């Protein structure tokens, strides 16, 4: 409960930045059957951001895509934590080192106060891996998950 409920909650991103992030998802997904989502919150409840990302991944039912190729970009803004979590279909193709490398690139931009650029970099990298491993097929592809950003607390 907020002390002053009439005060507007601070937004993580401007409308322009939200459009940029959703546009990055849509562009990446044009070349793959894979799915990408973003979840952003202030603080990570867990010591390990990957554990939180996994919990969110399941709660958003991202593990229900046909080819098990959903990926989640998780960011805890105030805690300066990030994780990328992929379902078993894509994880078997790229392995653990890929996820860590993607997060390292993102965090490098975060440290330069470039949060949106860091997330977009992560989305771009995920899109490339998904395109290589799960190429777009116009006959069978459907957008299985919404492209909008999911905001936590």
N, C-alpha and C positions, 0 to 999 in steps of 0.2 A: 504494500500500500504506500502510495506517495503522500508525503506530508502536505503538499499543495497540489491537489489533483487537477486544478485548472491550468497548471503550468504544463506546457507542451514538452514531451519527452524529446531529448536531443536526438537528432537523426545522425546516423553514422555517415551517410552520404547525401550529397545534393541530388536533385532530380537528374541533372546532367550526368553525374557519376553513376547513378543507378542505370540510366539508359546505356552508358558506356559498358557497364558490366554485363547487362542482359544482352547487349549487342555482341559482346565477346563470346558469350555462350552460344548464341544463335549462329554466329559465324563459324565457330568450331564444330558445331553439330551439323552444319550443312554438308560436311565431308565424311560423316561417320554415322553408323547406327548407334553409337554410344551416347550416353546421357551425362550431362554435367550439371551440377547444382552448386549453389553457394549458400552457406549458412554463416551468419555473422551475429555475434553477441558481444557483450562487454567483457565478461569474465568467464574463464574456464573453471568449472567446478572440480576438475580433475587435475592431478599432477601432470598427467600425460595427455596432451591434446588429441593424440590418436585415439585414446579410449573414448573421449567425448565425441569425436568425429564418428566413431563406429556406432555409438549409441544413437546419435542423430540420424545417421545413415539408415539404420533399421527403423527408427520411429517415422521417418519420411517414406518408408516402404520402398527405398531405392534398391533393395535386394530382390525386387520382384520383376525386374526387366527381363525380357525374353532371353537375351544372350548373356545376362549377368555382367553387363558392361557399364554399369552406372559408376560415376565418380563424384565425390563430394569434396569441395574446397571449404574447409572450416577455418574461421578466423575469430579469435577472441581479442578485440581491439585494445582494451585497457591493459590486458595481461600480456599483450604483444606475443601471442602464441598463434600458431597455425598448424594445420595438418591437412593432408590430402589422403582420402580413403577411397579405395576402389573395390568393387565387388570381385568375386572370385574369378570371373571370366577374364577380366582385364588384368587382375593381379597375377594370374598364372602366366600371362604373356610378358609382363614388364618386370615383375619382381620387386622386392622390398627396396633395393637401392634406388630404383626409379622414383618412388614416392619421396624418399628422403632428399634426393637431388632437386626435385621440383620445389619442395618446401624451402630448401636452402636458397634457391634463386628468389623465391618470393620474399623471404625474410631479409635478404640483402637489400631489396628495394624498400621494404617496410622501414628498415633502419635509416634510410635516406628520406623518411617521411613521405614515401610514395606508396601509400596503401592501395589505391585503386590500380596503379600501374603494376604493383606486385601481384595482385589478384588476377589481373588481365594476363600477366606473364604465365601464371600457373594455368589458367584456362587455355591459353594458346598451346602450352606444352602438352597438356592433357589431350587437347584436340588432335595434335600431331600423333601422339601415341595411339589414340583411338582410331584415327584415320588409317594408320598403318595396319593395325590389328583387326579392326572392324570397319572396313570401308563402306561407304554409303551405297545403298542399293535402292534405286528409285521404285522398284517393284514391291519391295517388302518393308521399306523403312517407314516408321511412324514415330512421332514425338511421344515417347512413353511417359515423360515426366515434365512438369511445368518448368519454364526457363526463368521465372522470377526469383529474386533473392529472398531467402527466408531469414527473418530476423528473430533472434532470441531476445533475452533481456539485456 
